[in-house]
Amino acid sequence: MREISLLLLSLAIALSMFAAPAFADSWKDESGKFKNWEWQMYQSGDDFEMMQGKHGQKFLKQMQKQQKKAAKSMFKDIQKHWAMNDIQRVQDLGFISGYPDGTFKPNSSLTSAEAVAIAIRLADRLYGDLDIEEDFDEMYDVPDWARGAVMKANALHMINLNRFHSHVQASRAQVAVMLAKALDLEPVDTDDIPFKDGILIDKEDLGYILALYKEGYVRGASNGKFNPNSGITRAEFAAILSRIADDLKENDPDKDDEDDGNTLTGTIDNLTNDEDNEDDWTIELKDGQEYDVDQDVKVYDVDGDEIDYWDLDEDNDEVVVLYLNDEDMVEEIYLAKTYEGTIEELDSDEITVDGDTFDLPSDFDIEEYLIGSEVNVYVHDDEVLKIDVVEDEDDIVVSGEVYDVDEEDLEIEIEQVNGNRFTFDVDGNVEIVDEENGRSWDFNDTKEGWDVELELEDGEVVEITVVDGAEEADVYEGIIDDLDEDEITVDGDTFDLVEDFNIEDYIIGSEVKIYVYDGEVEEIDVLEDEDDITVPGEVDAINGDRWYITIEQDSGNEFTFDVDEDVVVEDEADEDDLDFNDIDTGWEVELELDNGDVEKIVVTDR
């Protein structure tokens, strides 16, 4: 173990040498002396055995954090992206590379040729270089750089050349099938399909997709769909390859057992802690692993205070960190501290919950976690061990940029600041409010690129607030002078109406606010004082007993108004006063309204 500790130290020092001065200073007090005895032992070289166990690992973890911060990604466009660690990893493995300008373009889609080229790099790792007979007859439309990969993929039955089109965007289904075949997974034959849109998956592909899903390499969208025909992004492909690489490493027969270190994290499932039977103490985690417990085990609560081993409770789902000795017995147990709250910020390095920020392990997968969701975060030494989403996650407010809108299925997909994408079902009566422009929208008006906040109830979007990105309207207020299906005139200014605009509720003579986008009116708001107006039209019906009058305006709209019994009726031509019952259908009139009732009628033409 002493030799392993020395090796770990040497490796950590070599990898982080350029960050060492700043790091060393952070471990000194004001007098320049080292704060921690662990670092003191390392500096003096008196006892390298001190680097073993919990304290030594804490020291190494600090060095690794310094190295991680100093060695930020070589790609300038993936900082804080949810897949940053996956991208770095598969790039290091040689599965996928970036662009000459130093970018990775994580959200860009892949062509079928590009996807095959990447998948074949995985196959080469599994099977070595294959001796493939070159035959380009069936690949006239495949670019030269991809022909070798396509030939290998065809030989391995990863693709069907009859269905392969190199320049077409690679779909999620296509990539999943390729990878399942590259891994030689047996198709899963079941009627229990975990995806809501399973009917959209080709029967020939379904078994392979389910096989990859069963292994945990691919997942459905946040709304329970697989979206088989949607394109796959470079980041999504990198994440899948990274998960596969995890298993390849775990199953490597040459893998040194010491590589995993002597620290374990998990949730207590079962334990024996009989105070009178110390020789048989064991602890079992929910992943099924069971460990013997040393009689001299040290147990610490969430505040770092020592407690007795028999105080642990298997019924509390306690998350713990276990430190093992050379005999693989548990010698130290630390209870993780739980923080409950809303995810405010999340990237590949850190998570912020209700103002508290914690480091994430380098291999932590953040793809499934939604900024804005309610979570329990389990933390030890300021590093996250586990995140649980609480049950009421559906009644939350989430924000992001609109990535896709499906008007037919009433779905909206957003991309959050860390690059994670989530798809939500939308309530048919969803309310859409534009804070910037002070207006409302219909769902089919929603545009990609808008910054929005989504209010969810029971998993459905019930309100969308447009925060930024919506086109700013030109707003006009005034009286409607004229109106038809194509145009509206307000205070002498005429504007085109957007196609299929419904005008039947708008009264010529009413006071309105209109919203003009690209020269067309998309929305009309009738102001609150619409009842105190003058309304022109032709008399269509009149009833002196029930005191109402119906007029038809030039727009073709008909409106009926109650008439005040003391109504004044004037003839504009001869200035004669008339009774209400004297009015006849076909007359042109102007109705003066007060609080919705006609108080004066001016006859303009008989």
N, C-alpha and C positions, 0 to 999 in steps of 0.2 A: 504493500500500500504506500510505503514511503517513496518508492520509485515512481509510482503513478502520480503522487502529489507533486513531486519534483517536475515531472513531465508536464502536468497541467499548468504549473506555475510558469515554466519556461515558455510554453505555448502562449499563455495569456499575455506574458510580458512582451514577447516578440510581436504579437499581433497588435498590441496597443501602445507600442513604444512612443509613437508620436503624441499620444494623449497623456502620457505618464506625468509630466510636470504639473499640469493642471489638476490631475487626479490626486497626486501626492499632496499638493497644497491643501486640497479639500479635506485631507485626513490629519492636518496639523492644527494645533491650537495657536493662540496668539504668540506664544513664546517660541514657536517653531518646533515644539515637540510633538510626537505622534500621539493622537488621541486614543487609539485602540491597541491593546496588547497584541492582537493578531498581526497588525501591521508592524508593530515593534519586533515581534518574533521573526517576521519575514525579512525586515530590514537588517536585523543583526545577524540572521542566519543561525541563531542559537538552537532553534528547535523547529524544524520544518513539519514535524508531526502535528503542530498546532494548526496546520492548514487543513487537517481532516475534520470531518464532522460538521456541525451546523455553523460554527463561527468561520471556519475556513471557507465554506461554500458561500457564506454571506459576503466575504471579502472578494472571492472570485466573481460573484454576481455583480458587485460594484464595478470591478474592472471591466466586465463584459458590457455593462451599461455605458461606460465611458467609450469603449471601443465602438459600440453600436452607434452612439451619437456622432463620433468622429468619422465613422466610415459610412455615412449616409449614402443612399442609393446613387449609383452612377447615372441613373436616368433622371433627368431634371423634371419630368412631368408626372412622377408617381409618388412624390412626397405626400404623406397623409392619406394616400389612396388605400382603400380597404385591402387590396391585394398586393400591397407593396412587398411584404415579406415573401409571398408566394412567387412574385415576379422575380425578385432577386435570386431566390433559390433555384428556380428552373433555368434562369439565365446562367447561373453558376454551373448547373448540371449540363448545360449545352443544349437544352431542349428548345429554347426560344431566345431570340436576340432582339436588339433594338434597332434604331435607325441611325444613319450617319450623323444626324444633327443632335445626337445625344438624347433623343426622346424614345419612349416606348409606345406611346399612343394606346394606353390601356383600354380606352373605350371604343377604339376602332374595331370594325368587324373584320373577319377573315374571309378570303376567297377559299373555295374548295381546294385549290392547289396549295395554298399556304397551309391550310389545316392538315392536309396529307403530309406535307413536308415535315411538319412538327411531329405528327403522330409517328412517322417512320423513325425519327430519332429515338423515340421511346422503344420501338420495336428493335432497333439496332442494339440497344442496351440489353434487351431480353434475349435475343437470338444471335447476336453478332452480325457481321456482314454477310448478307445472303448472296449466293452466286446466281444472279438472275440473267437469263438469256434476253438480250436486248431485242425488242420487237416494237417498233414505233408505228406500225401500220394502223393501230386503233387509237393512236394518240396524236392525231394531226392537229388537234386544237389545244394540246397541252403545251405550255411554254417550255422552252429547252431546260431551264433551270429546275423544273419540277418533274421532268420525265423519269428520272431515275427513281425518285420517291414514289411516283404513281405506279411504276412497274412493280416495285417491291410490294406496295399496298395491294395491288391486284393479285400478285403471287401468294400473298398471305390471306387472301380473301377478305381483306379489310374493306374493300370497296367493290362495287359492281360497275364495271366500265360502261355498261349500258345506261346507267343512271348518273354517271359522273360527268359534270360539266365544270371544267377547271376555273372558269372566270366567274361563276355564280357564287353568291355569298353562301358560305358554309352555314348550315342550320344546326341547331342544338341536337336534333335527332341524328343527323349525319355524323357529327363528331362523336356522340355517345356510342353509336354502333361501331365506328372505326376503332375506338379505344377498347371497347368490350372484346372485339375480335383480336386486337393486338395482344390483349391480356389472356386470350384463349378462355374466356368465360363462357360457361354453358348458358344458353338462353333460359330464362325463367318462364315456366309455363304455369300461369295462374290467371284466374278471373278476378282476383283481388288487385285491382289497379289503383295505386295511390294518388293518381292525378285526376283532377276534375275533367281535364280535356283529353283523357286517354283515348277517346274515340277518334281523335285527330291523328293518332300515331299509326303509321302503316303497320299492319299485322306482321309483315316480314321483319320489322325493326323492333317491335315491342319487347320481345323476349330479351334482346340484347340490352335495351335501355333499362329494363327492370333488373337485369343482372348487375349492371353498373351502379344502379340505384341501391340495390341490396348491399353492395360492397361499401356504400357510403361515399362514392366518388362523385356522383352527381346528385343534385337536389331539385326539388320543384321550386316554383316561385312562391312569394309570400302569400299569394292568394290560392295556393293549392294546385296550380296548373304547372305543366311542364313546358308549355309553349314550344312544341317540337319544331315548328316551322320558322321560329324566330331566329335571327342571326345570333351567333355567339361572338362575344368580344374577346380581344386578346387577353384581357385580365381574367375573364371567366375560364378561358382555356388554361391559363397559367395556374389558376387555383385547382382545377381538376388534376393537372399533372403533378402538382405539389402533393395532393392527397395520395395519389398513386405512389409517388416517390417515398412517402412515409411508410407505406406497407412494404415496398420493395426493400427498404432498409430494415424493417422489423423482421422480415423473413430471410434476411441474408445470413446463411450459415456461418460466414466468416466474421460476423459482427461480434465485437468484443463486448462481453456482458458489462464490463466496467464503463462502457461509453455512456450509459444512462446515469452514472453517478450513484450515490447512495441516498437520494432524496426522493420521496414519493408524495403525491398529493391525491386526495380522494375524499369520499364521503363515507363515514362509518355506517356499515350495514349490520354488523354483528360483532360482538366482542365477549370474551370471557375475562372477567376481572374480579373473580372471587378473592377476597382479601386473604382467605385461608389456603388458597391453592395457587401460589405464585408460580410454580413450575409449569403450569399449563395455561398461562396467559396467552391469548391470541387476539388479533384484531383483523377483521375482514372488511374490505372495502366493497362498495357497490359494483365495482368492476369485476368482482369475483375473486380477487387476489387476497390471500390470507397470509399473515406474518406472525411469527412468534415474537413475544414481547419479553425483553430483558427484565429480570427481577428488579434491577436498579433504574428502571425507566424514569425519566423526568418528564412531567406533563405540565404544560403552561396554558393558562387561559388566555382569552382575547386581549387582556391587558398586560400579558407577560408575567403574571404572578403564578408561582408554582402551586399546583393542586395535586391531589392524590389520583392515581390511575383509576381507582374504583369509583371516582366521581364522574367519569365519562358516562354518557347515556346514549345507547344505540338508537333510542327512539326519537332523538332530536334532530336527526339528519345533520350531524355536526361535520363540517368540512375541516379536515386536518392536514397538517404537513408531518410526515413521518421521516425521521432520520435513522438510518440503519447502521449498525456497526459492521465489523469485518465478517461476522458470522451471519450477516443478514437478519439480525434480530433488531427489533425496534428499541432504540435507546433514548430517543427524544420524540415527544409529540407536542405539536403546537396547534391550538385551536385557532381557526381563521376568524377574523373579525368581519361582521356582516354590515354592509351599508345598503340601505333601501332608498330608492329615489328614482328620479327621471334622468335618463341619459341626455346630457346637454351637449357633449362633444365626444367624438369617437374617431380615432384613426388607428393606424397599425401600431403605434407606439403607446398611446395613452387613452384612457377613458375618464370622462368627467361626469360625476353623478352628484346632482344637487350641490355643485360648487367644489366638491372634493375630487382631486385628480390623482389617478393611480397609473403606474406603469403596467403595460401588458407584456407577457412573455413574447419572445421573438416569433414563436410558432403559433401564437393565438389567432384563431380564425374569427374575424369580426363580421364576416359576410352576412350572417343571419340576424345581426342586432340592429335595431331600428332606432336612430336618434329620435328621442321623444317618448320612447317606451319606458314603462315602469319595470325596474329590475332589482334583484338582490345581487350585490357584488361581494364576493368573498375574498378577503385581502390578507396577506401575510407579508411582513417586511415591505410594505408599500407596493407590493406587486400582486396583481389579480391572479387568483387561482381558478376562479369559476364565476360564471354569470348565469343567473336564472331569470328568465322573463316571468313576471308575476301574471296571474290569471286575468287581471283586468286590463291587459294591454290594449284591448280593442277600443276602449273609451279614452282615447288620447288625442293630442294634436301633434302632427308631424309636419316637417317642412322639407322642401326640396325643389328641384327644378323639374318641370314637366318634361318627361322623356318621350312618352307616347300616350295617345288618347284613342280609345276604342269606343266610338259612338254607338255602334251596333250592340256590343255586349256590355256597355256601360262600365268600362274599366279605365283606370288612369294609372300610369306608371311614372314614378318620380325617381330622380337620382339625387341622393343626398351629397353633402359636401365631401364626404370621404369616398365617393364613387359607388357606394352601394345603391342598388336599384330595388325598388319594391313596387308591386302591383296590387291595387286595391279595387274591390267592387264599389260602384257608385250608386247611391240611392237614386231612384227615378225622380224624386222631388228635390234633388240636391240644390242648395242655394249657393250661388257664386257671387262673391262680393269683390269689387275692385276698389281697394283702399285708396290707391293713388289717384284714380280718376273719379271716385265717388259715384260709381254706377254698378249695376248688376249685369251678369252675363247668363246666357244659356250654356249648358254643358257642351253643346256642339260648337260653341265659339272658343272653347279652350284651346290654346296654342302651345306647341312645343317650345321650350325655352323660357316660359313664364316661371318666375319664382313664386311658389304658392305655399300656403299652410292648409293642411287637410284636417278637418275635425271628423274623427271616427266615432261611431256608435255601433257596438256589436259587430265590429269588423267592416262596416260599410261607411263610405264617405258621405256625410250628410251636409257638410258645408265646405266650400273651397274659398279661401281668401287669397286674392291675387295681390302679392306684396310688391312685385316689380316685374317689368318686362312687357306688360300689356301696352299696346299702342295708345298714346295719349290722344284723347278726342278734342276736336274743336267744338266748343259748347256755345249755343245761342239760346237766348230767351226772347219771347215775344208772343204776339197774337197770331194764330193761324189765319192767314188771309185766304188761302186756297189750298185744296188738297185733292189729289186723285191717286191712282194706284202707282204712278211713276214719280210724282213730285209733290213737294210741300213748299208752300210759300209762307214765310214768317216775317212779319214787319217789312214786307217788300222784297226780301231776299229769298230766292228759289233754290231748292236743293233736291238732288236726286234721292230717291228712296232705294235702299238695298233691295235686291230682288226678292219677291214674295213677301214683302212687308205687309202686315195685316193692319189696314187703316180703319176698320169698321168701328172701333171704339173712340175715335178721335173726332171732336166736334169743331167744325170751322167756326172761329170766333173765340175759342178757348185759349187760355194762356198756357204756354208750354215751354219746356226746356228740351232742346234737341241735341243729340250727340252725333257728330259727323266724323267719319273715318275714311280717309282717302276719297273725300268728296261725296260720300254717300251717307245718308242718315241711317244709323243702325238701331237707334233707340229714341223714343219720345217719352218724356215724363210730363204728365199733366200736373200743374202746380195746384196747391191746396185751395186757392181762391177761384177755382174754375166756375163756381156757381154765380159769381157776380160779373157776368159777361153779357155781350150782345151776340145773339146767334141768328144768322140769316138762313132762309130756306123757303121752299114752296109748301104750302099747306096741303097735307095729304089726308088728314082726318081731323075733325073737331067735334067736341061733345059739350054742349052747354049745360047738360044736366050733371055730368060727372066732372066737369071743369078740367078738361085736358085738351091738349092740341098736339098733333103729330106733324112734323115737317120732314121733307126730304131735301138734303143739301146737294150741292153740285157734285160732291164726291160719290153720291149714290147712297150714302148712309141715311138711315131714318132714325129720328129721335123723338120720343114722347115726353112732354113736360106737363106737370101740374100747373094749373092757372089760378092765380089769386082771384077771389070773387070780386074784388074791387079793382080789377085790371083796367088800365086805361088803354083805349084803342084809338089810334090816330091814322088818318089817311094822309100820306105825305103829299099827294097830288093836290087835293083841294082843301087840306087842313080841316076837314070835317071830323067831328068826334063820332065814333061808331060804338055800337054795342058788341059784346063778344059774339053774340049769336048772329050778327050781321056778316061775319067772316065766312068766306066760302072756300071750298077746296080749289086748288090751282092758283090761289093768290100768292104773290111773293111778299114775304113779311120779314121783319126783324124782331126777334124776341129779346126783351131785356129781362134778365134773370136777377133775382135777389134771393140768396140762400136756396137756390134750386127751383124756386117758383117764378112763373112768368108774371111780372107786375106791370109790364107795358108792352103793347104790340104796335109796331109801326108798319102800315101797309105801304109797300114800295111800288107795287104793280098789281093790277087786277086782271 
